[in-house]
Amino acid sequence: MMLPLYALVVLIWGSTWIALKMQLGSVPIEISIAYRFGLAALVLFAWLVLSRQWKVPRGPAVPRVLAQGLCLFSLNFVCFMHASETLTSGLAAVVFSSASIWNALLARLLYGRRLTPHVLAGSSLGLAGLVILFWPELAQGQHASWQGLAWALGGTLCFSCGNMLSASLQNLGYKPLQTNAWGMLAGTLLLVIYALMAGLPWTFDTRPGYTAALLYLALPGSVIAFTAYLTLVGRLGPEKAAYATVLFPIVALNISAMVEGYAWTGSGLLGLALVMAGNVLVFKPPRWMAGLALQKS
């Protein structure tokens, strides 16, 4: 079952970046995200009722579901939609692919898992790749590039925090379908409360492109892909599940090249290669490096 789940996640999430871009416009970002996860939550709750899997979070699960809603189903996408205002969808996906490194670091911080040599080496490669990829803009001091990169990194960290929360909820006996439904509801309510407090206008963009992007993000992008991905988190752990993000940039950058006119450059290809190599190294170290890690343990 692992390969089909990985394929679903890579193909769907690799193509959602351009849909996120299509959501930008007259509707405030926070309200667009509330529409997305409100619709996705309704679909998931309907499925839980029909399949008799309804389960209300209780005890220690309640604050974790609320935190998951904040990290995974609201702040994460607020950050990435703001990043998409100044970055192409493909570049935002490349930054997001560093989630595997964030997951490894958070696993160290939260669960005390030792950072092995291949994780440190992969993290260094990934960081170097991001610097090379963005260097032409950053070297010119372009404020938009710095701002977009910061938003994307913040969104990736929120996503990784959500991974850890999902893993802990599954350890408590909750299925991803159940935690996703309640987490998406929590994220939607948090966004609605923020929108009301900030006085954001409740509008809807009637353009076919906006509606199509909303439906794609809510159904395949949220209901299917999040369930598949968080199932991987529960079965393999947050670190290995995030290996799927290694392939996102290939799908996203090719779509960006066709739709947004993203131009491949030598430094861009080198940066992408280093980011992907760093992610691969985190999970599939060479034998000599894996042996070194075993000796130190």
MOCORQUI-V508344 format. One record per residue. N is the residue number from 1. SS is DSSP state (~ for helix, > for strand, _ for the rest). PHI is phi as a letter, one per 20 degrees, with the letter a starting at -180 (NA if undefined). Layout:
# MOCORQUI-V508344
N;SS;PHI  N;SS;PHI
This chain:
# MOCORQUI-V508344
1;_;NA  2;~;f  3;~;f  4;~;f  5;~;f  6;~;f  7;~;f  8;~;g  9;~;f  10;~;f  11;~;f  12;~;f  13;~;f  14;~;f  15;~;d  16;~;f  17;~;f  18;~;f  19;~;f  20;~;g  21;~;f  22;~;f  23;_;e  24;_;f  25;_;q  26;_;f  27;_;e  28;_;g  29;~;g  30;~;f  31;~;f  32;~;g  33;~;f  34;~;f  35;~;g  36;~;f  37;~;e  38;~;f  39;~;f  40;~;f  41;~;f  42;~;g  43;~;f  44;~;f  45;~;f  46;~;f  47;~;f  48;~;f  49;~;f  50;~;f  51;_;e  52;_;l  53;_;d  54;_;g  55;_;b  56;_;e  57;_;f  58;_;c  59;_;l  60;~;f  61;~;f  62;~;f  63;~;f  64;~;f  65;~;f  66;~;f  67;~;f  68;~;f  69;~;f  70;~;f  71;~;f  72;~;e  73;~;d  74;~;b  75;~;g  76;~;g  77;~;e  78;~;g  79;~;f  80;~;f  81;~;f  82;~;f  83;~;f  84;_;f  85;_;f  86;_;c  87;_;d  88;_;f  89;~;f  90;~;f  91;~;f  92;~;f  93;~;f  94;~;f  95;~;f  96;~;f  97;_;f  98;_;f  99;~;g  100;~;f  101;~;f  102;~;g  103;~;f  104;~;f  105;~;f  106;~;f  107;~;f  108;~;f  109;~;f  110;~;e  111;~;d  112;_;m  113;_;f  114;_;f  115;_;e  116;_;e  117;~;g  118;~;f  119;~;f  120;~;f  121;~;f  122;~;f  123;~;f  124;~;f  125;~;f  126;~;f  127;~;f  128;~;f  129;~;f  130;~;f  131;~;f  132;~;f  133;~;f  134;~;e  135;~;g  136;~;g  137;~;f  138;~;f  139;~;f  140;_;e  141;_;m  142;_;f  143;~;g  144;~;f  145;~;f  146;~;f  147;~;f  148;~;f  149;~;f  150;~;f  151;~;f  152;~;f  153;~;f  154;~;f  155;~;f  156;~;f  157;~;f  158;~;f  159;~;f  160;~;f  161;~;f  162;~;f  163;~;g  164;~;f  165;~;f  166;~;f  167;~;f  168;~;f  169;~;f  170;~;f  171;~;f  172;_;e  173;_;o  174;_;e  175;_;e  176;~;g  177;~;g  178;~;f  179;~;f  180;~;f  181;~;f  182;~;f  183;~;f  184;~;f  185;~;f  186;~;f  187;~;f  188;~;f  189;~;f  190;~;f  191;~;f  192;~;f  193;~;f  194;~;f  195;~;f  196;~;f  197;~;f  198;~;e  199;_;m  200;_;f  201;_;f  202;_;e  203;_;c  204;_;c  205;_;e  206;_;e  207;_;f  208;~;g  209;~;f  210;~;f  211;~;f  212;~;f  213;~;f  214;~;f  215;~;f  216;~;f  217;~;f  218;~;f  219;~;e  220;~;f  221;~;f  222;~;d  223;~;f  224;~;e  225;~;f  226;~;f  227;~;f  228;~;f  229;~;f  230;~;f  231;~;f  232;~;f  233;~;g  234;~;f  235;~;e  236;~;d  237;_;n  238;~;f  239;~;f  240;~;f  241;~;f  242;~;f  243;~;g  244;~;g  245;~;f  246;~;f  247;_;e  248;~;g  249;~;g  250;~;f  251;~;f  252;~;f  253;~;f  254;~;f  255;~;f  256;~;f  257;~;f  258;~;f  259;~;e  260;_;d  261;_;m  262;_;f  263;_;d  264;_;f  265;_;c  266;~;f  267;~;f  268;~;f  269;~;f  270;~;f  271;~;f  272;~;f  273;~;f  274;~;f  275;~;f  276;~;f  277;~;f  278;~;f  279;~;f  280;~;f  281;~;f  282;~;f  283;~;d  284;_;c  285;_;f  286;_;f  287;~;g  288;~;f  289;~;f  290;~;f  291;~;f  292;~;f  293;~;f  294;~;f  295;~;f  296;~;f  297;_;e
